[in-house]
Each structure stands twice: as structure tokens, then as C-alpha cells.
Amino acid sequence: MTSSTESVTREWNGLTIPAAGTYLLDAAHKRVGFVARHMMVSKVRGEFADASATITIAEEPLESSVSATIQAASINTAQADRDAHLRSPEFLDAEKFATLEYRSTGVKSHEGNEFVLAGELTIKDVTRPVELKVEFEGVGRSPFGQDIFGFSASAEIDREEFGLTWNVALESGGVLVGKKIKIEIEGEAIRQA
């Protein structure tokens, strides 16, 4: 690590951004969550407790990239029976497909501190393009001397496109579990090199 905050940040398009380098998602300061519709009337929120990511900040910021791995078995919706069902072959099949993977393919656009990151998400050996809307939250140094930056990201996917097709029709119309899943990510990344 360097000795001054100035040397680990730079100005770019009106933003103070991190210096080029490799950053890892801080396990203690992250949330990899999702929201699904339940019975057409409410939302269920959950998260994956075990997720890692490597973020490479390039000299040319729009050439930066990210790769992330999420452990399927770490899914948690605060309801044990539902979590077991989500780990089962009817959903994530966590025993056979241990991870969900995301790899960026480029920065599609940016405006101010908001970026659209193009990439590919793999769930159960099915890979589909997914764009993440990323908001850069800021850069700084922790009291422990770590150079960090914060971000949030979101996307919406159709779970059926990834082979997650289990459902139950409701007598009143509609289905038990909505097709659209909102992805919500909050995190800090720590400079490694």
C-alpha cells in the first residue's frame, strides 16, 4: 500500500476514482442479494452469504473488469425450508452446480458516477448476457490503512432463462414464484496490488 490517499486516487471525468490495480470484494462489507415476487402479491428477499469478486481497475477506467463467484449453497432467505428448496435440483441444484459466476465483457456506458457493465452470468451451466447498473459510491482509506472503494449494482433477470423453471399455479391466477428476479449488490473493494 502507498503512504498517501492522493497517490491511490485520481481524477477522471469529474470523479475521484481509485488508482489502477487489483481490488478484492471485502467479505465483511458486502451484500449479494436478490428479490423475488411471491404469490403475485409480495416480495421475498434473500442473499448469498459466500461470494467473492476480483475487480481490475484499468489505467483507462472504461477498460476495467470484474469476475465474481457466488457459492450456490450459501443462499439465505431466513427460512430454512425455503432455502433447502432453493438449493435443490428444482432451483439452483447446488450439489451439482456449486457456483454462480459473473464475468464482465466491457463497460457499455457511463454518466457521472453511474456505469452500465456488460457481462455474462452463469447459473446451472447456462450462460446469458446480463447488464449490471453500477453506481460508484466513493474511494478512501480505512482506519486500518486499506485503500478501498464502494459501489452498488443492480440488474433484473428472467430466472427461467437459466433453467430455474419450477413453479406452482395459483387457484386465484398467477404463480407462486415470479419469473423476474432483481439482483441487488452492495460492496467495498480493497486494493491488493
QUICORHU-V278828 format. One record per residue. N is the residue number from 0. RES is the residue in one letter. OMEGA is omega in degrees with one decimal (none if undefined). Layout:
BEGIN
<<N RES OMEGA> <N RES OMEGA>>
END
This chain:
BEGIN
<<0 M -179.7> <1 T -171.7> <2 S -180.0> <3 S 179.8> <4 T -177.9> <5 E -175.8> <6 S 179.9> <7 V 175.3> <8 T 176.9> <9 R 177.9> <10 E 179.1> <11 W 177.7> <12 N 177.8> <13 G 178.7> <14 L 167.5> <15 T -174.3> <16 I 179.1> <17 P 171.8> <18 A 177.1> <19 A 179.3> <20 G -179.8> <21 T -179.2> <22 Y 177.3> <23 L 175.9> <24 L 179.6> <25 D -177.4> <26 A -178.2> <27 A -177.2> <28 H 179.0> <29 K 170.3> <30 R 175.3> <31 V -170.9> <32 G 178.9> <33 F 177.2> <34 V 177.5> <35 A 176.1> <36 R 179.7> <37 H 177.3> <38 M 176.1> <39 M -173.6> <40 V -176.8> <41 S -179.7> <42 K 172.9> <43 V 178.7> <44 R 176.7> <45 G 178.1> <46 E 173.0> <47 F -176.0> <48 A -174.7> <49 D 178.8> <50 A 177.7> <51 S 178.4> <52 A 172.3> <53 T -179.6> <54 I 178.0> <55 T 176.0> <56 I -175.7> <57 A 173.7> <58 E 172.1> <59 E -171.3> <60 P -178.3> <61 L 174.4> <62 E 178.7> <63 S -176.8> <64 S 178.3> <65 V 169.3> <66 S -175.6> <67 A 177.3> <68 T -179.6> <69 I 178.3> <70 Q -174.8> <71 A -176.8> <72 A -177.9> <73 S -179.5> <74 I -177.2> <75 N 175.0> <76 T -179.7> <77 A 176.3> <78 Q -169.5> <79 A -178.9> <80 D 178.7> <81 R 179.4> <82 D 177.9> <83 A 178.5> <84 H 179.4> <85 L 176.9> <86 R -173.4> <87 S 177.4> <88 P 179.0> <89 E 177.4> <90 F -172.3> <91 L -177.0> <92 D -171.8> <93 A 179.0> <94 E -179.2> <95 K -178.1> <96 F -169.9> <97 A -174.0> <98 T 164.9> <99 L -174.4> <100 E 172.8> <101 Y 177.4> <102 R 177.9> <103 S 176.7> <104 T 176.8> <105 G 174.2> <106 V -175.3> <107 K -179.3> <108 S 174.3> <109 H 174.6> <110 E -176.5> <111 G 179.9> <112 N 179.9> <113 E -177.1> <114 F 170.9> <115 V -177.0> <116 L 175.5> <117 A 179.1> <118 G -179.3> <119 E 177.4> <120 L 178.0> <121 T 174.4> <122 I 179.0> <123 K 179.0> <124 D 174.2> <125 V -178.9> <126 T -179.6> <127 R 174.7> <128 P 176.9> <129 V 176.2> <130 E 175.5> <131 L 171.1> <132 K -172.8> <133 V 174.0> <134 E 177.0> <135 F -172.6> <136 E 179.9> <137 G -176.4> <138 V 179.3> <139 G 178.1> <140 R 180.0> <141 S 176.1> <142 P -179.0> <143 F 176.6> <144 G -179.9> <145 Q 176.2> <146 D -172.5> <147 I 165.1> <148 F -178.4> <149 G -179.5> <150 F 168.2> <151 S -178.3> <152 A 177.8> <153 S 176.9> <154 A 172.6> <155 E 178.8> <156 I 171.4> <157 D -174.2> <158 R -178.7> <159 E 176.9> <160 E 179.1> <161 F 178.2> <162 G 178.6> <163 L -169.2> <164 T -177.8> <165 W 176.8> <166 N 175.8> <167 V 176.4> <168 A 179.1> <169 L 178.4> <170 E -178.2> <171 S -176.1> <172 G -178.7> <173 G -175.1> <174 V -178.3> <175 L -176.3> <176 V 179.0> <177 G 178.6> <178 K -175.6> <179 K 178.1> <180 I 176.3> <181 K 177.6> <182 I -179.9> <183 E -177.3> <184 I 172.9> <185 E 179.5> <186 G 169.2> <187 E 177.4> <188 A -175.4> <189 I -179.8> <190 R 178.4> <191 Q -175.6> <192 A none>>
END
